[in-house]
């Protein structure tokens, strides 16, 4: 048997090498080319919007030594809404984009590591805005929950929220700009009387804010936890009001 193996071994090895060389690369190429992660997720109320997530293999690299090496997979990712919001211009630009550097991972600190770029979170905010999630026709319940009765509120966002590096001890700052609020105040329900013969106060308000934000992970549920500061910097501009004497009061509200 040994003599027979010696005779055929080189030919068998050569044939297997040819088969591997010819068959494996196309299979591997097909697997890598077809590797995709596609699904959707729902952002809860009051935004209440379904977003689509499309992701696929972008980069792949492996490093030694044998027995203690590691591999890195990089995924391209796109988050987008089902459709463009009714009030969003068709010429709107895409999500804000940072640099394209890959994160650095420890080769021995853990068995599996996952890195998410800030760009991905800004894509989520952009997709919500582009889909019209920040155009909320009725925020009256929010005003009522804060103790303001007789106020009808609606909201329109001219620009999407943007996640930025933090400046005051938080990981990030969340910038909200060009939010337009329309409010109708029932003066009878709110202050118990009318003014200048008017029973309703109608006001248009531009609102901007910078909110500190931290991102952590809940290892028990494998979830990212996104928390906002309860002390935002808020900037208000009264754009229109039918009773100018109430401008200061409405700014405070």
C-alpha positions as CSV (number, residue, x, y, z in Angstrom):
1,X,0.0,0.0,0.0
2,X,2.9,2.3,0.8
3,X,4.4,1.8,-2.6
4,X,1.1,2.5,-4.3
5,X,0.6,5.7,-2.2
6,X,4.1,6.9,-3.2
7,X,3.3,6.4,-6.8
8,X,0.1,8.3,-6.8
9,X,0.6,10.8,-4.0
10,X,2.1,13.6,-6.1
11,X,-0.6,13.2,-8.8
12,X,-3.4,13.3,-6.3
13,X,-2.0,16.3,-4.5
14,X,-1.5,18.1,-7.8
15,X,-5.1,17.3,-8.9
16,X,-6.5,18.5,-5.6
17,X,-4.5,21.7,-5.9
18,X,-5.9,22.3,-9.4
19,X,-9.5,21.7,-8.2
20,X,-9.1,24.0,-5.2
21,X,-7.5,26.7,-7.3
22,X,-10.2,26.5,-9.9
23,X,-13.3,25.9,-7.8
24,X,-12.8,27.8,-4.5
25,X,-12.1,31.3,-5.6
26,X,-15.4,31.6,-7.6
27,X,-17.3,30.2,-4.7
28,X,-15.6,32.6,-2.3
29,X,-16.1,35.5,-4.6
30,X,-19.8,34.7,-4.9
31,X,-20.2,34.4,-1.2
32,X,-18.5,37.7,-0.5
33,X,-20.3,39.5,-3.3
34,X,-23.7,38.3,-2.1
35,X,-23.1,39.0,1.6
36,X,-25.8,41.5,2.6
37,X,-27.7,42.4,5.7
38,X,-31.1,43.9,4.8
39,X,-33.9,44.5,7.2
40,X,-36.1,47.2,8.6
41,X,-36.8,48.6,12.1
42,X,-39.5,50.8,13.6
43,X,-38.8,54.0,15.5
44,X,-41.4,54.3,18.2
45,X,-43.9,57.2,18.9
46,X,-44.2,60.1,18.6
47,X,-42.0,59.7,15.4
48,X,-43.5,56.3,14.5
49,X,-41.6,55.5,11.3
50,X,-40.3,52.4,9.7
51,X,-36.7,52.7,8.4
52,X,-34.9,50.4,6.1
53,X,-31.4,49.1,6.7
54,X,-29.2,47.9,3.8
55,X,-25.7,46.6,4.5
56,X,-23.1,44.5,2.8
57,X,-19.4,43.6,2.9
58,X,-17.0,46.4,2.1
59,X,-13.6,45.3,3.3
60,X,-12.1,42.1,4.7
61,X,-8.7,41.5,6.2
62,X,-7.0,38.7,8.2
63,X,-3.8,38.8,10.2
64,X,-1.6,36.1,11.9
65,X,0.2,34.5,13.6
66,X,-1.3,31.0,13.2
67,X,-3.5,30.0,16.2
68,X,-3.9,33.5,17.5
69,X,-4.8,35.6,14.4
70,X,-7.9,37.6,13.8
71,X,-10.1,38.8,11.0
72,X,-11.8,42.1,10.4
73,X,-14.9,42.7,8.3
74,X,-16.0,46.1,7.3
75,X,-19.6,46.7,6.2
76,X,-21.1,49.6,4.2
77,X,-24.4,50.6,5.6
78,X,-27.3,52.7,4.4
79,X,-30.4,53.7,6.4
80,X,-33.3,55.2,4.5
81,X,-37.1,55.7,4.8
82,X,-39.8,54.1,2.8
83,X,-40.6,57.4,1.0
84,X,-39.7,61.1,1.1
85,X,-41.8,63.2,3.5
86,X,-44.5,65.5,2.0
87,X,-42.8,68.7,3.0
88,X,-39.2,67.6,2.3
89,X,-37.8,69.2,-0.9
90,X,-36.7,66.8,-3.6
91,X,-33.4,68.6,-3.8
92,X,-32.4,67.9,-0.2
93,X,-28.9,66.8,0.4
94,X,-28.0,63.5,2.0
95,X,-26.8,62.7,5.5
96,X,-23.8,64.5,7.0
97,X,-20.6,62.4,6.5
98,X,-17.4,62.3,8.5
99,X,-14.0,60.8,7.6
100,X,-13.7,57.3,6.2
101,X,-11.1,55.9,8.7
102,X,-11.8,52.4,10.1
103,X,-11.8,52.0,13.9
104,X,-8.8,50.4,15.6
105,X,-9.5,47.1,17.4
106,X,-7.6,45.2,20.0
107,X,-6.4,41.9,18.6
108,X,-6.4,40.2,22.0
109,X,-8.7,42.1,24.4
110,X,-11.8,40.3,23.4
111,X,-13.2,37.5,21.2
112,X,-15.5,39.8,19.2
113,X,-15.7,43.5,18.8
114,X,-18.2,45.8,17.0
115,X,-17.6,49.4,16.0
116,X,-20.3,51.8,14.8
117,X,-19.4,55.1,13.1
118,X,-21.1,58.4,14.0
119,X,-22.1,58.5,10.4
120,X,-24.6,55.6,11.0
121,X,-26.4,57.5,13.7
122,X,-26.5,60.6,11.6
123,X,-28.0,58.5,8.8
124,X,-30.8,57.4,11.2
125,X,-31.5,61.1,12.1
126,X,-31.4,62.1,8.4
127,X,-33.6,59.2,7.3
128,X,-36.2,60.1,9.9
129,X,-36.1,63.8,8.8
130,X,-36.2,62.9,5.1
131,X,-39.2,60.6,5.7
132,X,-41.1,63.4,7.4
133,X,-41.0,61.9,10.9
134,X,-40.2,65.3,12.4
135,X,-43.3,66.9,10.8
136,X,-45.8,66.4,13.6
137,X,-49.2,68.0,12.9
138,X,-50.5,67.6,16.5
139,X,-48.3,68.0,19.6
140,X,-51.2,69.1,21.8
141,X,-50.8,66.1,24.1
142,X,-47.2,67.1,24.8
143,X,-48.3,70.6,25.8
144,X,-51.0,69.2,28.0
145,X,-48.5,66.8,29.7
146,X,-46.3,69.7,30.5
147,X,-49.2,71.5,32.2
148,X,-50.2,73.9,29.3
149,X,-53.9,73.6,28.6
150,X,-55.6,75.1,25.6
151,X,-52.5,75.0,23.3
152,X,-52.5,73.4,19.9
153,X,-48.9,72.7,18.7
154,X,-47.5,71.5,15.4
155,X,-43.9,71.0,14.4
156,X,-41.9,71.1,11.2
157,X,-38.1,70.5,10.9
158,X,-36.4,72.4,8.1
159,X,-33.1,70.5,8.7
160,X,-32.3,67.1,10.3
161,X,-30.7,66.7,13.7
162,X,-27.0,66.2,13.7
163,X,-24.8,64.3,16.2
164,X,-21.5,66.2,17.0
165,X,-18.5,65.6,19.3
166,X,-19.4,66.6,22.9
167,X,-18.1,69.7,24.5
168,X,-19.2,69.8,28.1
169,X,-18.5,66.4,29.6
170,X,-20.8,64.3,27.4
171,X,-19.8,61.9,24.6
172,X,-21.8,63.9,22.0
173,X,-23.9,67.0,21.4
174,X,-27.1,66.6,19.5
175,X,-27.9,69.7,17.4
176,X,-31.4,70.6,16.6
177,X,-31.9,73.5,14.2
178,X,-34.5,75.2,12.2
179,X,-37.4,73.6,14.0
180,X,-40.6,75.6,13.3
181,X,-43.4,75.5,15.8
182,X,-46.9,76.7,15.1
183,X,-49.0,77.3,18.2
184,X,-52.6,78.3,18.7
185,X,-53.4,79.3,22.3
186,X,-57.0,79.4,23.6
187,X,-56.7,82.5,25.7
188,X,-59.9,81.7,27.6
189,X,-58.7,78.3,28.6
190,X,-55.1,79.5,29.3
191,X,-55.5,82.9,31.0
192,X,-59.3,83.2,31.5
193,X,-59.9,86.2,29.3
194,X,-59.5,87.6,25.8
195,X,-57.2,90.5,24.7
196,X,-57.9,93.2,22.1
197,X,-61.1,91.3,21.1
198,X,-59.1,88.2,20.3
199,X,-59.9,84.8,21.8
200,X,-56.9,83.0,20.3
201,X,-53.2,83.7,20.3
202,X,-51.5,82.5,17.1
203,X,-47.7,82.3,17.0
204,X,-44.9,81.0,14.8
205,X,-41.7,80.1,16.5
206,X,-38.2,79.0,15.3
207,X,-36.5,76.7,17.8
208,X,-32.9,75.5,17.9
209,X,-31.2,73.5,20.7
210,X,-28.0,71.7,21.6
211,X,-28.5,68.7,23.8
212,X,-25.7,66.7,25.5
213,X,-25.9,63.0,24.7
214,X,-24.2,59.8,25.9
215,X,-24.1,56.4,24.2
216,X,-23.6,53.2,26.3
217,X,-24.4,49.5,25.8
218,X,-26.7,47.3,27.7
219,X,-24.8,43.9,27.6
220,X,-27.7,42.0,29.0
221,X,-29.8,42.9,26.0
222,X,-27.1,43.7,23.4
223,X,-28.7,47.2,22.9
224,X,-27.2,50.6,22.5
225,X,-28.5,53.1,25.0
226,X,-28.8,56.6,23.8
227,X,-29.5,59.1,26.6
228,X,-30.1,62.9,26.4
229,X,-29.2,65.6,29.0
230,X,-32.1,67.2,30.8
231,X,-30.4,70.6,30.6
232,X,-30.3,71.5,26.9
233,X,-29.3,74.9,25.5
234,X,-32.5,76.2,23.8
235,X,-32.7,79.2,21.5
236,X,-36.1,80.7,20.5
237,X,-37.1,83.3,17.9
238,X,-40.7,84.5,17.6
239,X,-41.3,84.7,13.9
240,X,-44.9,85.8,13.9
241,X,-47.5,86.6,16.6
242,X,-50.9,88.3,16.4
243,X,-50.6,89.8,19.9
244,X,-47.1,91.3,20.2
245,X,-47.5,91.9,24.0
246,X,-47.4,88.1,24.5
247,X,-44.0,87.6,22.7
248,X,-42.0,87.4,25.9
249,X,-44.4,85.0,27.6
250,X,-44.5,82.7,24.6
251,X,-40.7,82.7,24.4
252,X,-40.6,81.5,28.0
253,X,-43.2,78.8,27.3
